[in-house]
Amino acid sequence: MNATGITGIAYAFPRGRATLAELAARGLLTTEPGVLRRFGFEQVRVAVDETPYGLAREAASALLRRVDPESIDLLVYAGTPSGAAFQPPGVRPDRSVLHTLDRFKYPGTRLQSELGLTRATTFGVGELACASLFGAVRIARALVATEGLKRVLCVASEFFPEDTGREALFNCTSDAACAVLLEEGAERNRIVSQAQVTKGYYWDCEGSREEIVASYFPTARHVVDEVLRLAGWTREDVSWVLPHNVSLRSWEILLGLLRLPRARLFTRNIGPNGHTLVGDNFVNLADALEAGEIRAGDRLLLFTYGFGAHWSALAMEA
């Protein structure tokens, strides 16, 4: 494939925050706060009156301050779908929407219109859960190579439903949006390889909870080894691991299986941000770049998991 790279990342968080103690007092956790604290969590970001679409537009707009909107060839939206993307917390979509043309109001096409992406076509990526932004990047990279696109904007925004708690299998979830700009011929942050494994057997996440936990680590190790093989790297070549924020403890276990040192894991955002669903890895990449911790030529490993069930990894060269 062509040397497609990430030339910009922007993210947006809602105004609200909640500590583990506050979440527990509101009955939004199923695990004791002390246990989650040992897993690396401190707080989560919670929407007050923001909407998934509003945060998506905020993140995408921040990237478009650096480039001409008319230079975008493709917009790939991954995240809260259809009418739900426009609803603030506590407001449920009117069921009558299903019986009118309002059901065809999509976040991707609204972003295309309101951001002035007059040349861009759009795709919507769904059913990959927390791996959705990885899926968007995969589509973007493939179309750059096969259709000669030059610049693709990937946008993801996801909120956890307000009445369903703030925990999913021992991780604390935050509301957030993230936008990633990919360009053909990029000199920095090049995507070297990408790998994904989907195991549809786990489609019933609630019914397969224990089996998912049992399969998570061996499958994660397999996918990481595969993306490194495709990149032509060994594990020792990895300079930084940019994680999903599904608990520090889970990463300590996985790093042990991979025989990678803990010092290579970027952990700064797990405590203050929680698990931002689709955006973790790219938020962490943006912050590590901004802090100057990643240097030109560093080899980066990004890994995530999405219910459904999808294990996905990226290998990048800074």
BELMOFEN-V109139 format. One record per pair of residues at least 4 apart in sequence whose ideal C-beta (glycine too) atoms are under 6 Angstrom apart, sorted by the first residue. I is the first residue (numbers start at 1). GAP is how many residues later the second one is. D is the distance in Angstrom with one decimal. If there is no record, write none. Layout:
# BELMOFEN-V109139
I & GAP & D
I & GAP & D
This chain:
# BELMOFEN-V109139
1 & 144 & 4.3
2 & 142 & 5.9
2 & 143 & 5.2
2 & 182 & 5.3
3 & 182 & 5.8
3 & 187 & 5.2
4 & 137 & 4.9
4 & 140 & 4.9
4 & 178 & 5.6
4 & 180 & 5.7
4 & 187 & 5.4
5 & 181 & 2.6
5 & 184 & 4.6
5 & 185 & 4.2
6 & 174 & 5.8
6 & 176 & 5.8
6 & 183 & 4.4
7 & 174 & 5.2
7 & 176 & 4.7
7 & 179 & 5.4
8 & 55 & 4.8
8 & 58 & 6.0
8 & 173 & 3.7
9 & 171 & 5.5
9 & 273 & 5.2
9 & 277 & 3.9
10 & 49 & 4.8
10 & 52 & 3.7
10 & 53 & 4.7
10 & 169 & 5.0
11 & 48 & 5.4
11 & 167 & 4.4
11 & 268 & 5.8
11 & 272 & 4.9
12 & 43 & 4.4
12 & 46 & 4.1
12 & 47 & 4.4
12 & 165 & 4.7
13 & 32 & 4.5
13 & 163 & 5.4
14 & 31 & 5.7
14 & 33 & 4.1
14 & 36 & 4.4
14 & 161 & 5.2
15 & 33 & 5.2
16 & 30 & 3.9
16 & 32 & 4.4
17 & 26 & 5.4
18 & 4 & 4.5
18 & 5 & 5.3
18 & 26 & 5.6
18 & 28 & 5.1
19 & 24 & 4.9
20 & 13 & 3.9
20 & 16 & 5.6
21 & 12 & 5.7
23 & 5 & 4.4
23 & 6 & 5.0
23 & 143 & 5.1
24 & 5 & 4.9
24 & 9 & 4.9
28 & 137 & 4.6
28 & 138 & 4.4
29 & 138 & 5.1
30 & 137 & 5.3
31 & 4 & 5.1
31 & 5 & 5.5
31 & 139 & 5.9
36 & 5 & 4.7
36 & 136 & 6.0
39 & 208 & 4.0
39 & 209 & 5.9
39 & 210 & 4.6
40 & 207 & 5.8
40 & 208 & 3.0
40 & 230 & 4.3
40 & 231 & 5.9
41 & 131 & 4.5
41 & 233 & 5.9
42 & 229 & 3.9
44 & 122 & 5.7
44 & 128 & 5.1
44 & 130 & 4.4
44 & 230 & 3.9
45 & 129 & 4.0
45 & 130 & 5.8
47 & 42 & 4.9
47 & 112 & 5.7
47 & 128 & 4.4
49 & 39 & 5.0
50 & 4 & 5.2
50 & 5 & 5.6
51 & 35 & 5.6
51 & 37 & 5.2
52 & 28 & 3.8
52 & 33 & 4.5
52 & 105 & 4.2
52 & 107 & 5.2
53 & 32 & 4.4
53 & 33 & 5.1
53 & 54 & 5.1
55 & 102 & 5.2
55 & 122 & 3.6
56 & 99 & 5.1
56 & 101 & 3.7
56 & 121 & 4.6
57 & 4 & 5.9
59 & 118 & 4.5
59 & 119 & 5.8
59 & 120 & 4.1
60 & 55 & 6.0
60 & 95 & 4.9
60 & 119 & 4.4
63 & 116 & 5.0
63 & 118 & 5.2
64 & 5 & 5.2
67 & 4 & 5.7
69 & 46 & 5.7
69 & 47 & 4.2
69 & 48 & 5.3
70 & 48 & 5.6
70 & 49 & 5.5
71 & 80 & 5.3
72 & 45 & 4.8
72 & 48 & 4.6
72 & 79 & 5.4
72 & 81 & 5.1
73 & 76 & 4.1
73 & 77 & 5.9
73 & 78 & 5.6
74 & 46 & 5.6
74 & 47 & 5.8
74 & 75 & 5.6
74 & 78 & 4.5
75 & 37 & 5.4
75 & 42 & 5.7
75 & 45 & 4.8
75 & 47 & 4.7
75 & 78 & 5.1
76 & 47 & 4.7
76 & 60 & 4.1
76 & 63 & 5.6
76 & 64 & 5.7
76 & 78 & 4.7
77 & 30 & 5.5
77 & 31 & 3.5
77 & 47 & 5.2
77 & 78 & 5.3
78 & 47 & 4.0
78 & 54 & 3.6
78 & 55 & 5.4
78 & 58 & 4.4
78 & 78 & 4.2
79 & 77 & 4.4
79 & 78 & 4.2
79 & 79 & 4.7
79 & 199 & 6.0
80 & 4 & 5.2
80 & 5 & 4.3
80 & 77 & 5.9
80 & 78 & 5.7
81 & 45 & 5.9
83 & 10 & 4.7
83 & 14 & 5.3
83 & 22 & 5.9
84 & 9 & 6.0
85 & 22 & 4.2
87 & 4 & 4.8
87 & 6 & 5.8
89 & 73 & 4.8
90 & 72 & 5.7
93 & 4 & 5.6
97 & 5 & 4.5
97 & 6 & 5.5
98 & 5 & 5.6
108 & 14 & 4.3
108 & 16 & 5.1
109 & 13 & 5.7
110 & 4 & 6.0
111 & 4 & 5.5
112 & 5 & 4.6
112 & 8 & 5.7
112 & 10 & 5.3
125 & 7 & 5.4
125 & 10 & 4.8
125 & 11 & 5.0
128 & 4 & 4.3
128 & 7 & 4.6
128 & 178 & 4.9
128 & 182 & 5.4
129 & 177 & 3.5
129 & 178 & 4.3
129 & 179 & 5.4
130 & 147 & 5.2
130 & 148 & 5.8
130 & 174 & 5.8
130 & 176 & 4.2
131 & 173 & 5.3
131 & 175 & 3.3
131 & 179 & 4.3
131 & 181 & 4.5
132 & 24 & 5.7
132 & 146 & 4.9
133 & 23 & 4.3
133 & 145 & 4.6
134 & 170 & 5.8
134 & 178 & 4.2
136 & 18 & 4.0
137 & 17 & 5.8
138 & 56 & 5.6
140 & 12 & 3.9
140 & 14 & 5.7
140 & 42 & 4.8
141 & 50 & 5.7
143 & 4 & 4.9
143 & 6 & 5.2
144 & 5 & 4.8
144 & 40 & 4.8
150 & 34 & 5.0
151 & 32 & 5.2
152 & 30 & 4.7
153 & 28 & 5.7
154 & 26 & 4.6
155 & 24 & 4.7
156 & 22 & 5.5
156 & 122 & 4.1
157 & 20 & 3.6
158 & 119 & 4.1
158 & 120 & 5.0
159 & 16 & 4.3
160 & 13 & 4.5
166 & 6 & 5.7
166 & 7 & 5.5
167 & 5 & 5.9
171 & 75 & 4.5
171 & 76 & 5.2
171 & 104 & 4.6
172 & 102 & 4.4
173 & 102 & 5.1
174 & 99 & 5.9
174 & 100 & 4.2
174 & 102 & 4.8
176 & 100 & 3.8
176 & 103 & 5.1
178 & 101 & 3.3
178 & 104 & 5.2
178 & 105 & 5.9
180 & 102 & 5.5
186 & 4 & 5.9
189 & 127 & 5.9
189 & 129 & 5.8
190 & 127 & 5.0
191 & 125 & 5.5
192 & 39 & 4.4
192 & 123 & 4.6
192 & 125 & 5.6
193 & 34 & 5.3
193 & 37 & 3.7
193 & 38 & 4.1
193 & 122 & 4.6
194 & 120 & 5.3
195 & 28 & 5.4
195 & 31 & 4.3
195 & 32 & 4.0
195 & 118 & 5.1
196 & 116 & 4.4
197 & 26 & 5.2
197 & 114 & 4.7
198 & 112 & 5.1
199 & 110 & 5.1
202 & 6 & 4.7
202 & 10 & 5.4
202 & 107 & 3.8
204 & 4 & 5.5
205 & 102 & 4.7
208 & 4 & 5.3
215 & 4 & 5.3
217 & 40 & 6.0
219 & 92 & 5.1
220 & 34 & 5.6
220 & 91 & 5.7
221 & 36 & 4.9
223 & 88 & 4.4
223 & 90 & 5.0
224 & 79 & 5.9
224 & 89 & 5.5
227 & 86 & 3.9
227 & 88 & 5.0
228 & 5 & 4.7
231 & 84 & 4.0
233 & 4 & 4.0
235 & 23 & 5.9
235 & 25 & 5.9
237 & 62 & 5.1
238 & 61 & 5.6
238 & 63 & 4.8
239 & 59 & 3.8
239 & 60 & 5.0
240 & 24 & 5.7
240 & 26 & 6.0
240 & 58 & 6.0
240 & 60 & 5.1
241 & 23 & 5.4
241 & 24 & 4.8
241 & 60 & 4.9
242 & 24 & 5.5
242 & 39 & 5.1
242 & 42 & 4.6
242 & 43 & 4.9
242 & 58 & 5.9
242 & 60 & 4.7
243 & 8 & 5.5
244 & 36 & 4.3
244 & 37 & 5.9
244 & 60 & 4.2
245 & 25 & 4.7
245 & 30 & 4.5
245 & 35 & 4.5
246 & 4 & 5.5
246 & 29 & 5.4
248 & 19 & 5.9
248 & 22 & 5.3
251 & 4 & 5.9
251 & 14 & 5.8
255 & 5 & 4.7
260 & 4 & 5.7
266 & 18 & 5.1
266 & 22 & 5.2
269 & 4 & 4.4
269 & 15 & 5.5
276 & 4 & 5.2
279 & 4 & 5.0
281 & 21 & 4.4
281 & 23 & 5.7
288 & 5 & 4.8
288 & 6 & 4.9
289 & 5 & 5.3
294 & 4 & 5.1
294 & 24 & 4.9
296 & 22 & 5.9
298 & 20 & 4.2
299 & 18 & 5.8
300 & 16 & 4.3
300 & 18 & 6.0
302 & 12 & 4.2
303 & 10 & 4.6
304 & 8 & 5.4
305 & 6 & 5.5
306 & 4 & 4.3
